[in-house]
């Protein structure tokens, strides 16, 4: 790391704190460096570090040292738990290691560090380069065992103080978590009420406050700027009037450091005829995202709809697939408070039930274990779902679609087929097997509609609702077993348990956890079928037609474990589709 430029010292001719005392001829003047630090400077005034610097300059003047520079880290922690990086300290440590400093001046030792490893490194460099440490009004020489012992004791006490403080803070956080109280960043869809007297948090509630979307804000901005001609030449005025591409200064602002969020008015031009002005609440947005995710809608579809509607996140940025995935799988929306991989019942209102939350988590976990999600590029109903019975590979649609023809006219032969593109193509053949696309899709759709309107579907949905009460009990048992296993790993060596007994206990707990996981999978809910199971076939067909392609694919993946396309054989014509498609239904737990 290149050291930062040293702070220039004030020129003094009257013996002030920055002046250098007279040194006898023939005596080498020691080079001194002042370091000042404070962990928290809430008002960013720098008063504490300024006072430390003043004390350090006075000490340097009394000793007659040559002040090389002052290094300051304001609002920077020095313990192993601190997240920030002390740039000035790193630069100063490099100078000490290079032998360019003779005395390190600090107000008191804990300003240097509260980390054992950092103190060990500093002590090593100081001993190697014969660097003295001036702190608390005296000078310590690490070559002297008594001085080294005193410094070790100082730093040990400082490290102990940090540990006690952290222990107290972690205890308070654990207590708050078990009580279900909110903590950390405010979630989208909630807002917090504070006491007007002391500022204490009262409660966290759903955000039902009415808001206008981005297009309405841009329209209001356009009206406001249009009435003030003096603002037209400014970047804000030029953008509001629809001249964003013509203003390089605004474009530079948008192309600046990506970590900076652009202003809300720079996300889209002011007024466009295809944008609608609307009122919305974040509560309704969260309800919509959770409900449609449960029903099988894809994240990119939801992100596209929210972007077109001009609805932004809590940080005034546009929704993305990852932000929506994070939102719908957050346990806080199920009324759960997370703390160190444990979940506690929260005091704020929930948007969905715990069972629905677990269903969403399982949905995305299974997707992460499989192939990359490319549903945004799909055009056909069974692409990737229909596999080849010969080689086990997937299929894709190839060829051009046939002409439907006018009413009463003869239709041309369809040329689109589901063709095997799997791993084991037969020698000398283009593909293992192929079947026409439209008849195959119509056959699968007919199976789906027939099942959704059958009594078995109603029984499966009823069992699905009743299994919700068992799912939480299974999750709690799974958590208890996992805690027992973690406790075994932590205490096996300290309790005197033999290796053989510890291994047997670990094996038993692991087997029990696997059994509970299997029961959880068997109890898994299928919210994508809600609203589709109806006794009347006409109602089922109407509900099916209202689904988009991605929702239909989710229903098919829920109902069928596997769809295989069998080999027909060369020369065989007119073979019914049902004889060439092998269907494996999912087994639903029915009501006894």
N, C-alpha and C positions, 0 to 999 in steps of 0.2 A: 504494500500500500504506500503510495506517495504521501509524505506528510503534508498537511495543510500549511499554508503560509502562516507564520507566527504573527501574533498580534503585535503591532508597533507599540513601543513603550513611550510614555509621555516624557518630554524633555523637561528637566527640572534643574534649576540653578540655586535653589534655596534650601536644599536638604529635605525635600518632601519624601513621602513614602516610596516614590519611584527612584530616588537618588541613590547613587552608589557611594558608600563611605570610602575614605582614603585608605589605601593599602600600602604598607611599607614596600620599599624597593626590594626586588629579589624574591618576593613571595608570590606564588602563582595564585591568581584569583579563581575561585571555584565557580564553575558554570551552574547556575540554578535554573530550574524550571518549576513554574507554579501550575498546579492542577486543581480545578474547582469543579464540583459536581453536586447536583441535587436531584433526587428521584422524581419529585413531583413539584411542578411550578404551575399551578392551576391558572393563575392570572398572567403567566408568561411575562413577568416583570423582570426576572433575573436578579432580584434583590439578594437572594441568598448567595448565589455564586459571586455577585459583586462584592458582598461583604467578605466572603472567603478570599477573594483576590486581594482586597485591601489588607487583610491580616497577613497574607503571604508576602505582599510587597514590603510591609513593615518589617517582617522577619528578615527578608533578604537585605534590607537597608541596614538593620542592626548588625548583621554578620559581615557586611561588606562584600557580599557575593555579586557576581556579574549575572544579571537577570537575562536569560536567553529568550524567554517567551512565556506566554500564558496560554494554557489549554483549558477549555471550558466545555463541559457536557451538561446542558441544562435540560431538566425533565428526562433524565436517563437513569434507569435502574442499574445496579451493579451486582445483583445476585444471580445465581444460576437460573432463577425463575423469570428473570427479566427477558422481554422479547426483543427490545430494541438493540441496536448496535451502537456502541460508543465509538464514533469515528475519531474524535479527538484523542481519546485514550489509546486507541490502536496506533495512531501516529506518534504519540509520545512514547509508547512502549518500544517502537522501532528505534527511536533516537536513543533511548536508554540502552537497548541491546547493541547499538552501533558505537557506544562509548562517547557520545556527544554531550552527555549530561553528567555532572558530578554530584548534584544535590537535587533531590525531588522534594519540593515544598508543597505541603498539603495542610489544610486546617486541622484535620484529625484523621487517623488511619482509615476509618470506614469510608471516607470519601474516595479512596483509591479503589476498593473492591470489597464485596461481601461473598466472594466465591473462593473456595479453597484452591481450585486449580489455577485461577488467575493469580492469587497470592503466591502460590508455589512458583509460577513462571516469573513473576516480578522479583521474588527473592533470589531466584537463580541468576537473573540478569544483574541484579544489584551486587551480589557477591562476586560474580565473574568480572564486572567492570568497576568494582569498588565505588559504588554509588551510595551516598548517604540518603537517609529519609528524614526530613525535618517535619515534625508533626507535633501539635499540642505544645508548642513553645520550646521544644528541645530537639536535638539531633541524635538519630539512631544510626549506629554503625553495625551492619549485619555481620561483620567480622568479629564483633564482640559477642560472646555467647549470652551475656546478660541482656544486651540490647535486642538480640535476635529473639530471646525468650519473651521479652516484653511485647514485641511486635506480634509474635505468634499468639500471645494471649489476647492482645487487642483484636486481632482478626478472628480468633476463635469466638470471642464474645459477640462480635458483629454478626458472624455467621449464625450463631445460636439465636440471636435476636430475630434474624430473618426467618429462621425455622419456626420459632414460636409464633411469630405473626402469621406465617402461612398456615400453621396448624389451626390457629384461631379462625382465620378466614375460611379455611376448608370446612371446619366444623359448622360455621354459620351457613355456608352454602349448602352443606348436606342437610342441615335442619330445614332450610328454606325449601329445598327440593322435596323432602319427605312431606312437607306441609302443602306441596303443590303450588307454591307461589311462583309468579312469572319471574324470569331472569333473562338478561341479555337483550339482544336486538329485538325490537318490536316486529312481530310477524305481520305480513300483509293480511288484511281482513280483521285486524283487532286495533283497538286504541285503548290507552290507559288513562284513568282518572286519578288525579292527585289532590291531596288536601290543600286548600287555599291558605291554610295557616302555617303549616310546617313543611309542605312539599312532599309529604310521605305518600307512597303509593296506596291508593284505596282499593282499586280492583281493575281488572282487565276485561273488557267487554267487546262484543262484536261491533265492527265499524259499519254502522248503518247510516252514516252521514252522507248526504247527497253530494255528488260531485259532477262536474261537467267533463266531457272527454277532451282530448287534445285538439280536435278540430273546432270545438266550441271556444276553447281558449285562444286559438289562432284567429278565429273570427272576431272575438272581442279585441284582440290586439290590433287587428287590421282596422277596426272601426276607431279605436283610440288614436292610432298613429295617423289615420287619414284626416282627423280633425286638427292635427298639430303639424303644419307644414315644416316647421323648424326641425322636426325629427326625421324628415324624409332622407336627408343626405347621410344620416348616421347608419351604422351597420344594422341596428335594430329596425330602423325605419325602412331601409332598403329591403330587408328580409320580409317585414310585414307587408310591404307592397308587392311582394312576389318576385323580387330581384335577387334572390339568394345567389345564383351562379355568377352574377356580375360583381360581387363584392369579394375580392381576394382576402381581405382581412377576416371576414366571417368564415371563409373556407379554411384559412389557416387555423382559426379557432377550433373548427370541427376536426381538422387533421392533426391536432396537437397530441400530446401524450395521451395514449389510450386509457390510462388510469383515471383521467379526468372525465367526468360525465358532462356532455354538452348541455347548455341551458335548455329548458323545456321547449322554448320557442324555436329551437334550432333543429328539431327532430323531423319536421315536415313543412313544406310551404303552407302559407297562411290559409287560403280558401281554395277548395277544389270542388267541382260539382258532384264528384262521386263520393264525397265524404258527408256523412250525416252528423248532425249535432244532437247529442243525447245526454240525458242525466243517468247516472248509475251510482250504485253503492258498492263498496268493496266486499261487503257481506254477500251480495248476490253474485259477484264474480267468483268468490271462493266456492259458494254452493254449486255454481255451474261447473267449475273445473273439476270438483270432486265427483259430482254426479256423472258427468260425461266420461270421466276417466274410468269410473266403475262400469259404465255401459260399454266401454271398449273404444272410445274415440282416441285417436293418436295425438301425441303432444304437438306435433308440427301443425296439425289441423287447428287445434285450439290456439296455438300461438299466432297463426295466420289470421284467424278470426278476431282475436283481441287486437292485433296490430291494425287491421282494417277498421276496427271500431274506434281506434284512437284511445285505448285504455292502457295505461302504463303501470309499471310496478311501483312499489313503495319508494324506490330510489330514482323515479322518473326516467327509467329506461324501458325499452321494449321487452315484452315477454319472449323467451326463447324456449326451445324444447327442454333444455337442461333446467331452466328456472321453474318450468311447470312440473317437471318430474320431481324436483326437490320439494316443491310446495305440496303436491298431492301425497307424497310419502312421509311428510313430516308428522311425527306422532302428536305434536302439539294441537293439530286440528282435530284429533280424536279425544281431546281433553286429557292428555298425558304429559307429564313433566319428565324429561329425560335428564339423567345425571349419572355419569360414569357407567354407561351401558345398562342402567337400570331405569325402569319406568315407574312413575308414581301418579296417582290420580290427581289431576290439577283442579284448581279452584275456578278457573275461567270456563265459560261455556264452550262446548264442543260443536263442531260442524258435522261430524260423522261419528258413527259408532266404532268401537274398538275392532269389532269383527270386520267392518268394511275397510278400516285402515290396514289390518293384517292381510286382507285380500289384495289391496293395492301393492303392499310391500312384496307379497309373494309373486304378483304379476310381473313386477319389474325385476325381481331377482331371477326368475326363470328366463326372462328375456336377456339378462346380462350373461347367463350361462350359455346361451345358444349362439346362433350366428348374429352378426351385426344387423341392426334393424334398418332395412331398406324399404319399408312399406311406402315411403313417400314417392318412390319411383314405380310402384306397381300399377298395372292397368287392368289386370284380369283377376277373376275371382279366386282361382285355384292355383295361381303361380306360387311355387314353393310349398304348397300344402299337398299337392298330388305327387306321390312318389312312384318310382318304377318297381314293380314286383320282381323283375328279373335281376337287376343290379343293386337296388336299394337307393339309387340316386334320385335327384329331384327332376322336375320337368319344367319346361317353359313353353310359351306360345310362339310358334313360328308360322310364317306364311301370311298372305294377305287375306283380309276378310272378304267373303262373298257378297254380292249385291242382293239386298233384300227384294228388289223389284217392286214395281208399282202394284197397286191392288188389282188382282185378276191376272197379272202377268206371271210368267214362269220365272221362278227364282233361280239364280245361278248357284252352282255347287260351292259350298263354303270351302275355303282353302286354309283356314287357320286350324291348327292342331296343337294339342298338348303333346310334346315330344320329349322323350327321355334325353337328358343331357348329363347323366350321372357318371359314375366312376367306371362302370364295367360294360362298355359298348361291345356288342358281339363282333367278332372278326368279320370284316367284309361288309358290314352293315352300317348305315348312317346312324341308327339309334336302336335301342332295344325294342321299343314299341312306341306307338303313337295312337291317339284317339282324337276325333273332331272336338273342337272346343265347345261349341254351343250345345250339342246334345249332352256332353259330359256335365257341363254346368247346370243344365236344366234338370238332369237326373239328381244331382246332389241337392239342388234347391228343393226339389220335390220331396226328398227324404227329410230335409230340415223342416219344411212346412207341415208334413204329415206328423212328425214327432212333436212339434210345438203345439199342435191342436189335439194331441192324444191325452188320455187320462194319466199315462206314465209321466208326462211332463209336469202335470199338476202335482202328482205325488212327489216328484223329485224336487220341485220348488218348495213344497211344504216341508220336506225333510231338510232342505237347505236353510229355511228359516229356523227350524227347531235346532239345527246343529250349531247355531250361533251361540247358544248358551253354554255349549260344551267347549267351544273354541277357547274362550278366555281361561277356563279351568286348565286346559291342556297347556296353554302358554305359561300360566303361573307355575305349573308343575315342571315344565321345561326350565324355567328360570331358576327354580329352587335346586334342581339337579345340577345345573351349570354352576351355581354358586358353591355347592358342595364340592364339585370338581376343582374349582379355582381355590377353595380353601385347602383342599388336599395338596395342591401344588405348593401353596404358600407355607404350610405348617408341617409337611411330612418330615423335613429334615430336623425341625426343632422339637418335635414331640417324641423322637426316638422310635418312630415306626420303622419296621424293617423294610428293606427294598421289596421283598417278596409280597408282604402284606400291602404295601403301597401300590404295587403293580396290579395285584388282584382287585383292590378297591377301584383303581382307575379303570380297569377293564369292565367291571360291573356297572359303574356309573356311565361309561361310554355306551354300553349296550342299552341301558335304560333310556338315555337321551335319544339314541337312534330309534327306539320303539315309540317314544313320544313324538318324534319328528314324523314318523310314519302315520301315527294317528292324526296329527295336525294336517298332513297332506290329504288324508282320507276325509277330513271334516271341512276341507277347503270350500269356500263359498263360490258361487258363480253368478255375480251380480249382472253380468252381461245379458242374462236371459230375462231380466225383469222387464215387464211390459210387453213381452213377446208371447208368453204362454197364455193362450185364450181358448175357450171351448169352441168358438166358431171359426171355421177354416177361413172364411172371408175376412174376419178381423185380423187373423194371423197374416194373411197375404198383404193386407193394407199396411200393417205394422212393418212387415219385411220390406216393402217397397219404399218406406220412408227412411230406411237405413242407407247410409252411404257405403261405398265399397269396403272401407276399412272395418266398419262395424259388422258388416256381413261376414268378413273373414274371421273376426273375433268369435262370432257365433259358431262358425264352422269349426274353428279350433277348439271350442269348448265342447261341442257335441261329439266330435270324432277324435279318437286317438290316432288313427292312421287311415289314409286313403291311398290305395295302391292301384296302379294301372297295369293289368295283366297283359301278357303277350297273346295276341289273337291268332297268329299263324299266317303264313303266306298263302294267298289265294282265297281266303275266307272272306266273304262279303255278306253284308246284311246281318252281322252279329249284333244282337241287342246290347245296348250300353250296359245294362245291369249285369250282364255276364262277363264284362271285361273290367269292371271296377270292383275291387275288393274293399269293403267298408268295415272298419273296426270301431264299434260304438264305445263311448266312454260309459263306465258303470257308475251310475248315480246311486247314492245311498237312499233307499226308499223307506217310507214310514211303515213300521211293522204293525 
